[in-house]
Amino acid sequence: MAAGENPKGVYGPRDQTPSTRMGNIWVARNLLAQAQTLKAQQDQWDCIAASQPQSNPRPFSSSLEPLVALLRDQVKLFVHCYKIVDFEAIIRLQDEFGITISAFHHALEAYKVPSFFASRNITISTFADMWGYKMEAFESSVRAPKILTDANVKVSLKSDHPVIFAKWLSYEAVKAYHYGLSEELALRALTRVPAETIGLDNRIGTLEKGKDADVVIWNAHPLTLGAAPLKVFIEGVAVYDTPIPIDPPSVLPLVRNTSLSDDVGVVQVPSYAIRGASLVWVMTSADPVVNANIVVDNGIISCVGTEATCPIPNGLPNVYDVSGLDLTVTPGLISADGSVGLWNVDAEEADHDGFQMTESIPMVRAADGLRLDNRHISAAWAGGVTSIITPPMSSSLIGGTSVAFYTVGDTATDAIIRPVTALHINIGNIVKNAGGQSSTISGQIADLRAAFKGSIQSASVEVRCLVVLRCIHDLGFRTPFTWL
């Protein structure tokens, strides 16, 4: 069952009910009332039939039978929704009709009202950190699994395949653990809790005598990034047995470092220093600098090295002493070839730059659609991403030129590093709907060859480098290629 934006989005464009949240609940209430009436008729028939044969058939409706089974507590109810208003509406239906809600799925606002679910034994089946793809998903928290379990709410973690491929499900537990969920509860969210929620805990979900022999042998602790199964048994049968040894990942121990307070590292002035970082990966050599300092003067790094080679000047404001905290420093992360900065809410057409479907001359520049009032940019910054390369959103053969920008700034002009960074070209199915020669791969290459010849002759394409999926070498085009 679904509530909220999904039913509105399906039926609203068809001019059908439900096209509102109120309509959604009205339809559900009306169907449950019909099912309640049918259940009463069946109960009456069963009562009479127990003492005397009946010539008329037992009342039945194929469309209502699943809801009758729900009223009889013979099936589980899982509800897809995100917001508090939808939780409340569905729980009202539960109280009105005496049904049982087994789980709310997605449920990104559940952490705000955990008492709703703890008192009713409702499982929250959610994500570790997926958010922001539509308005319903904007008020989530990466701390939600911990907040909910601290309030005695059962939490299971999900993939919503193919949104997140099911084979990466264990990473949801890894991330939830990183954000505060305990080791035991993170593993339970993938095993025991979903088994209990679907009513199969008598067979699966734990390793106990008499249960199905579903067993996974890992090459490292499953909450370690990079851990992989070596052997997988289902009902005692080895369904996966890799003949290739998988070395355990070389990672730090399974502990969280919480010794650095949140206010450290938010620098308000362009001159500062970091003292005593355990490891500094300068990325100009294969090995990090150990027990290193970094000195920054007016936004530019003046030195990186040990206390002997990079002393911190006396009187320098904002010296962040991280000695003994076992912390690592890296260059700012660079995100390439995404669409961050061109939209804030992907599912809201009015809230993003749009999707270029046809060729545009002069060429589209992503810099012209860049906006900094964007929570995804803030999230990237909080995750260590300091610069982003964003191309236009396009399905045309020649998509346009990307923009490189910093993830902080009052305006796009403040943030842009290079307004024209790379030419982005699409090859494949995404272009086939454009028509003409581009409806085939060979036609796309022909169009691309002609475009390259024209660009070389007229020098009309202003780019610093060329980013393509397939390159043409026979044109004398010497710009470096990057395969994505």
C-alpha positions in Angstrom: 0.0 0.0 0.0 1.2 3.5 -0.7 0.4 6.9 0.6 1.6 10.4 -0.2 3.2 11.6 -3.5 3.4 8.3 -5.3 -0.4 7.7 -5.6 -0.9 11.4 -6.4 1.7 11.2 -9.1 0.2 8.0 -10.7 -3.5 8.9 -10.7 -3.4 12.7 -10.7 -2.1 13.0 -14.3 -4.9 10.6 -15.4 -7.5 12.9 -13.8 -8.4 9.9 -11.6 -9.0 9.6 -7.9 -6.8 9.8 -5.8 -5.1 12.9 -6.9 -4.7 14.3 -3.4 -3.6 12.9 0.0 -7.2 13.2 1.2 -8.4 11.3 -1.8 -5.8 8.6 -1.2 -7.1 8.0 2.3 -10.7 8.2 1.1 -10.2 5.5 -1.4 -8.4 3.3 1.2 -11.2 3.9 3.8 -13.9 3.1 1.2 -12.3 -0.1 0.2 -11.7 -1.2 3.7 -15.3 -0.5 4.6 -16.4 -2.6 1.6 -14.1 -5.4 2.7 -15.4 -5.1 6.3 -19.0 -5.6 4.9 -17.8 -8.6 2.8 -16.1 -10.1 5.9 -19.3 -9.8 7.9 -21.2 -11.5 5.1 -18.7 -14.3 5.0 -18.7 -14.7 8.7 -22.5 -15.0 8.7 -22.4 -17.5 5.9 -19.8 -19.6 7.7 -21.9 -19.5 10.9 -25.0 -20.8 9.1 -23.0 -23.3 7.0 -21.6 -24.8 10.2 -25.1 -26.1 11.1 -26.8 -26.6 7.8 -25.7 -26.9 4.1 -25.9 -23.7 2.0 -27.1 -23.7 -1.6 -25.8 -20.2 -2.3 -22.0 -19.8 -2.6 -19.9 -18.1 0.0 -19.7 -14.4 -0.6 -16.5 -13.6 -2.5 -14.8 -10.7 -4.3 -11.4 -11.1 -5.9 -10.7 -7.4 -5.7 -11.6 -7.2 -2.0 -10.2 -10.6 -0.8 -6.7 -9.2 0.0 -8.3 -6.6 2.3 -10.6 -9.2 3.9 -7.4 -11.2 4.6 -5.9 -8.1 6.1 -8.9 -7.6 8.3 -8.6 -11.3 9.4 -4.9 -10.7 10.2 -3.9 -13.3 7.6 -1.6 -11.1 5.6 1.0 -8.5 6.5 0.6 -4.8 5.6 3.5 -2.8 4.4 3.0 0.9 3.7 5.2 3.0 1.4 5.2 6.6 2.6 7.6 9.3 3.9 5.9 12.0 5.9 4.3 12.4 9.3 1.0 13.4 7.8 0.9 10.0 5.9 1.9 8.0 9.0 -1.0 9.6 10.9 -3.5 9.0 8.2 -2.6 5.3 7.9 -2.5 4.8 11.6 -6.0 6.3 11.8 -7.2 3.6 9.4 -5.5 1.0 11.6 -7.4 2.2 14.6 -10.7 2.5 12.7 -10.6 -1.0 11.2 -8.5 -2.9 13.6 -5.9 -3.8 11.0 -2.2 -4.4 11.8 0.6 -2.4 10.1 3.7 -4.4 10.0 6.0 -1.8 8.5 6.3 1.6 7.0 8.8 1.6 4.1 11.1 4.5 3.2 9.6 6.5 6.1 12.3 9.2 6.0 10.4 11.4 8.6 9.8 8.5 11.1 12.7 9.6 13.3 10.7 12.8 14.2 7.9 10.8 15.9 9.3 7.5 17.1 6.6 7.0 19.7 4.1 6.5 16.9 5.8 3.2 16.0 7.3 1.9 19.2 3.9 1.7 20.9 2.3 -0.1 18.0 5.2 -2.5 17.2 5.6 -1.1 13.7 8.9 -1.7 11.9 10.5 1.2 10.0 12.2 -0.1 6.8 14.4 2.7 5.7 17.7 3.8 4.2 21.0 4.9 5.9 21.5 8.1 4.0 19.4 8.3 0.8 17.5 11.6 0.7 16.6 14.7 -1.3 15.4 13.2 -4.5 11.8 14.5 -4.0 10.1 16.9 -1.6 8.9 14.0 0.6 12.5 13.0 1.0 13.9 16.3 2.1 13.5 16.1 5.9 15.5 12.9 6.5 18.4 12.4 8.8 21.4 10.1 8.6 20.9 9.6 12.4 17.4 8.2 11.9 18.2 4.5 12.4 20.0 5.3 15.7 17.2 7.8 16.9 14.5 5.2 16.1 16.3 2.2 17.8 17.1 4.4 20.8 13.3 4.8 21.1 12.8 1.0 20.9 11.5 1.1 17.3 12.5 -1.9 15.2 14.5 -0.8 12.1 15.3 -2.7 9.0 17.5 -1.4 6.2 16.5 -1.7 2.6 17.9 -1.3 -0.9 14.7 -0.4 -2.9 16.4 -2.3 -5.8 17.2 -1.0 -8.5 17.4 2.4 -6.8 20.2 0.9 -4.7 21.3 -2.5 -6.1 20.3 -5.3 -3.8 23.9 -6.6 -3.8 25.0 -3.4 -2.0 22.5 -3.9 0.8 25.2 -4.5 3.4 26.6 -1.1 2.7 23.4 0.4 4.2 24.3 -1.2 7.5 27.9 0.0 7.1 26.7 3.6 6.7 24.1 3.3 9.5 26.8 2.1 11.8 29.0 5.0 10.8 26.2 7.4 11.7 25.8 5.9 15.2 23.8 2.7 15.0 25.4 0.0 17.2 27.2 -2.9 15.6 24.6 -5.4 16.8 21.6 -3.4 15.7 23.2 -2.6 12.3 23.5 -6.4 11.6 20.1 -7.1 13.1 18.6 -4.5 10.6 19.6 -6.8 7.8 18.8 -10.2 9.4 16.5 -10.7 12.4 14.3 -7.6 12.1 13.2 -8.1 8.5 12.6 -11.8 9.2 10.3 -10.9 12.2 8.6 -8.2 10.2 7.6 -10.5 7.4 6.6 -13.3 9.8 9.4 -15.8 8.8 11.5 -15.5 11.9 10.7 -19.2 12.7 12.8 -20.1 9.7 15.3 -17.3 8.9 17.0 -14.3 10.4 19.1 -15.9 13.1 21.5 -18.8 13.4 19.7 -21.2 15.7 19.1 -24.9 15.9 16.2 -26.0 13.7 16.3 -23.0 11.4 17.1 -22.9 7.7 20.9 -23.1 7.2 21.2 -19.7 5.5 24.8 -18.8 6.3 27.3 -16.2 4.9 31.1 -16.4 5.5 32.7 -13.0 5.1 36.4 -12.2 4.4 36.2 -9.4 7.0 33.7 -8.0 9.4 30.6 -7.3 7.3 30.5 -3.7 8.6 34.0 -3.0 7.2 34.0 -1.1 3.9 35.1 -3.6 1.2 34.1 -6.7 3.0 32.8 -9.4 0.7 31.2 -12.9 1.1 33.5 -15.8 0.5 30.8 -18.5 0.8 27.0 -18.3 0.8 24.8 -21.2 1.8 21.0 -21.2 1.4 19.2 -24.0 3.2 22.5 -25.7 3.6 23.4 -25.6 -0.1 26.6 -23.7 -1.2 25.2 -21.4 -3.8 28.3 -19.2 -3.9 31.8 -20.4 -3.4 34.4 -18.2 -4.9 37.4 -20.1 -6.2 39.4 -16.8 -6.2 40.8 -15.8 -2.8 39.4 -12.4 -1.8 41.9 -10.7 0.5 40.3 -8.8 3.4 40.2 -5.0 2.9 43.1 -3.1 4.3 41.2 -0.6 6.4 41.2 0.9 9.9 39.8 -1.1 12.8 36.0 -1.2 13.2 35.8 1.9 15.5 34.4 5.3 15.1 36.5 8.3 16.1 34.3 10.8 17.9 37.1 12.7 19.7 37.1 15.7 17.4 34.2 18.1 18.2 32.0 19.4 15.5 33.2 23.0 15.7 36.8 22.1 14.8 37.5 22.5 11.1 34.9 25.2 10.3 37.3 27.9 9.3 36.1 31.5 9.0 39.4 33.1 8.0 41.7 32.2 5.0 44.8 31.8 7.2 45.1 28.8 9.5 47.1 25.8 10.4 46.6 22.1 11.2 49.1 20.6 13.7 49.9 17.0 14.3 47.8 15.1 11.8 48.6 11.4 12.0 48.6 11.0 8.2 48.6 13.6 5.5 48.1 12.3 2.0 49.6 15.0 -0.2 48.9 12.8 -3.3 52.2 13.7 -5.0 53.9 10.6 -3.6 52.9 7.0 -2.8 53.2 7.5 0.9 51.6 9.9 3.3 53.4 12.4 5.5 53.3 11.2 9.1 52.7 13.5 12.1 52.4 16.5 9.8 51.5 20.1 9.9 49.7 22.1 7.2 50.0 25.9 7.1 47.6 28.0 5.0 48.2 31.7 4.2 45.3 33.7 2.7 43.7 30.6 1.2 46.9 29.1 -0.3 48.9 26.2 1.2 52.3 27.6 2.2 53.8 24.3 3.5 53.0 20.7 4.3 55.4 18.6 6.4 56.7 17.7 9.8 57.4 20.2 12.6 60.9 20.5 11.3 60.1 21.2 7.7 56.8 23.0 8.2 56.7 24.9 11.5 53.6 26.8 12.4 54.4 30.5 12.7 54.0 32.1 16.1 50.9 34.2 16.5 49.0 32.5 13.6 45.3 32.5 14.4 43.1 29.4 14.1 45.6 26.6 14.8 43.8 23.3 14.9 45.8 21.0 17.0 44.8 17.4 16.2 47.8 15.7 17.8 47.1 12.3 19.3 43.6 12.1 17.7 44.7 9.6 15.0 43.2 11.8 12.2 44.0 11.7 8.5 44.1 14.7 6.1 43.5 14.6 2.3 43.0 17.1 -0.5 39.4 18.1 -1.0 37.5 15.5 -2.9 36.5 16.2 -6.5 33.2 15.0 -7.9 33.0 14.7 -11.7 30.2 14.2 -14.2 27.1 14.5 -12.0 24.2 17.0 -12.1 24.7 18.7 -8.7 24.1 22.4 -8.9 21.5 22.2 -11.6 18.6 21.0 -9.4 17.6 20.9 -5.8 14.6 18.5 -5.9 15.0 16.1 -8.8 11.4 15.0 -9.0 10.1 18.6 -9.1 10.4 19.8 -12.7 10.0 23.4 -11.7 13.0 23.2 -9.3 15.7 22.2 -11.8 17.4 23.5 -14.9 15.7 21.0 -17.2 16.8 18.3 -19.6 18.2 19.3 -23.0 16.7 16.9 -25.6 18.0 18.5 -28.9 21.3 19.9 -30.2 21.8 23.6 -29.3 23.9 26.0 -31.3 25.6 27.9 -29.7 26.5 25.2 -27.3 24.7 24.8 -23.9 26.9 25.8 -20.9 26.1 24.3 -17.5 27.5 27.4 -15.9 24.4 29.3 -17.0 22.1 27.1 -15.0 24.3 26.7 -11.9 22.7 27.6 -8.5 24.3 27.6 -5.1 21.0 27.6 -3.1 21.1 23.9 -3.1 21.1 21.4 -0.2 22.9 18.8 -2.2 25.9 21.1 -2.5 25.9 21.6 1.2 25.7 17.8 1.7 28.6 17.4 -0.7 30.7 19.9 1.2 29.9 18.2 4.5 31.1 14.9 2.9 34.5 16.4 2.0 33.7 17.3 -1.6 35.2 20.7 -2.2 34.8 21.0 -6.0 32.4 19.6 -8.5 32.4 19.3 -12.3 28.8 19.4 -13.6 27.7 18.9 -17.3 24.4 20.0 -18.7 21.6 17.5 -18.2 21.1 16.3 -21.8 20.2 13.4 -24.0 21.5 15.1 -27.2 24.7 13.8 -28.9 26.6 16.9 -28.0 25.5 17.6 -24.5 27.3 20.9 -24.0 30.1 22.1 -21.7 30.5 21.5 -18.0 31.3 23.9 -15.2 33.8 23.4 -12.4 32.9 25.1 -9.1 33.6 25.1 -5.4 31.0 23.8 -3.1 30.8 27.1 -1.2 29.9 30.6 -2.2 27.2 33.2 -1.9 26.6 33.2 -5.7 27.6 31.0 -8.6 30.0 33.7 -9.8 31.8 33.4 -6.4 32.0 29.6 -6.7 33.0 29.0 -10.3 36.5 27.7 -10.9 36.3 27.4 -14.7 33.0 28.2 -16.5 33.9 26.1 -19.6 35.6 22.9 -18.4 34.9 20.1 -20.8 32.8 19.1 -23.7 30.4 16.3 -22.9 29.1 13.9 -25.5 26.5 11.2 -25.2 26.7 7.9 -27.2 24.2 5.1 -27.0 20.5 4.6 -26.3 20.1 7.9 -24.6 20.6 9.6 -27.9 18.6 7.3 -30.1 15.3 9.1 -29.5 16.7 12.2 -31.0 15.8 11.0 -34.5 17.7 11.3 -37.8 21.1 9.7 -38.0 21.4 9.8 -34.2 18.8 7.1 -33.9 21.6 4.6 -34.5 25.1 4.2 -32.9 26.7 4.4 -36.3 24.7 7.5 -37.1 25.8 9.1 -33.8 29.5 8.4 -34.7 28.9 9.9 -38.2 27.4 13.0 -36.7 30.2 13.2 -34.2 32.8 12.9 -37.0 31.2 15.7 -38.9 30.9 17.9 -35.8 34.6 17.3 -35.0 35.6 18.2 -38.5 33.6 21.4 -38.4 35.0 22.3 -35.0 38.6 21.8 -36.1 38.1 23.8 -39.2 36.3 26.7 -37.5 37.8 26.5 -34.1 34.3 27.3 -32.8 34.3 24.9 -29.8 35.8 26.6 -26.8 36.8 23.8 -24.5 39.9 23.0 -22.4 39.5 19.3 -22.7 37.2 16.8 -24.3 35.2 14.2 -22.4 33.6 11.5 -24.6 32.5 7.9 -24.4 34.0 6.9 -27.7 36.7 8.7 -29.6 37.6 9.2 -33.2 41.3 9.1 -33.8 41.4 9.5 -37.5 40.7 13.2 -37.5 44.0 14.4 -36.1 42.1 15.5 -33.0 44.8 15.7 -30.4 42.9 16.9 -27.3 43.2 14.3 -24.5 40.3 12.0 -24.1 38.7 10.8 -20.8 36.5 7.7 -20.8 33.6 7.8 -18.4 
